[in-house]
């Protein structure tokens, strides 16, 4: 699948569809000259908005985040004759963010956790050196990056609201949330254009979010290593009538885990991520005709003694693409989300809520979300994605000592993406 660098928003899939319609812009001539010598600049603007009108511990909360993502890929083969060698650079700037405390106000896993917490205005997202060999089938890459750019990719179109690819992957597996980058190395082999095997290492630095990505290391802060082994199969959605996307990833996080109830410390944790997305029906042989897809993604932690208190996390749903012939890139989705807490986390919440509110905590360890979303490709460079989720059995996971009791209800949001580089006529770097 052709990757666009939209690391801050997870929009690899839908942005790839939008970029199928290339457009000329005022910088297309300059871009062609730059591309010919191996320089591929890019720029993206993203506006996020989330709100919890009647759900969570403190209802009526909202958060808005503006993101400017800029960078470039350098093909050193074209530039200086180093065949198969490239440099990747991405920097993110936050012009404006409101209500950094949104996640703690809402307080639960499904509704509260997706809220970005980015107190610093600028962050290095990626600065790596990549080398391809064996006819570009094999690759190695090292430097500063975010593991979520390569592993445990989301399966639903509204990727900001794909809980399975964010909550447990970040909290449990040790992926730093976007936009935070850590020292890393990965290597892999593409057996076919669709089938890839890869492994990776990331240094987990818990000093984020109070970092900008350029620091060498935060000495004195407890840290760990994240080890990943992954196999994936993804067909090109521009070419396949029935696109497929399957992934299986094992993770090992060596960061010490402190049990929320007992305080017992264990040496890291491990688990597995499994995902699948398959288009199973299409109206006719036209690749832009109406289609139906199903997706599922699950993260399971093995030992049940993690510091974050999360045990299982699942998303599943259906997506209809091109419902209206005049708008072949638009999609509409239905989604179900399930989160299960560990037994010690559940006991800890019961104890903390009884102490803070004076009444028993009656919420069970399972939280559920029933949602709908839509993707509107307004132009080849402008994408708008609203969503709404009704959350049942809302818990107090993020704010266990709050005096407010959690409420079931709706969590809503939107994402607006402007591929300003594409609008300007910048070319795209072809990822393997």
Secondary structure, 3 states (H helix, E strand, C coil): CCCCCCCCCCCHHHHHHHCCCCCCCCCHHHHHHHHHCCEEEEEEEEEEEEEECCCECCCCEEEEEEEEEEEEEEEHHHHHCCCCEEEEEEEEEEEEEECCCHHHHHCCCCCCCCCCCCCCCEEEEEEEEEEEECCCCEEEEEEEECHHHCCCCCCCCCHHHCHHHCHHHHHCCCCCCCCCCEEEEEEEEECCCCEEEEEEEEEEECCCCCCCCCCCCCCCCCEEEEEEEEEEEECCCCCCCCCEEEEEEEEEECCCEECCCCCCEECCEEEEEEEEEEEEEECCCCCCCCEEEEEEEEEEECCCCCCCCEEEEEEEEEEEECCCCCCCCCEEEEEEEEEEECHHHHHHHHHHHHHHHCCCCCCCCEEEEEEEEEEEEEECCEEEEEEEEEEECCCCCCCCCCCCCCECEEEEEEEEEECHHHHHCCCCCCCC
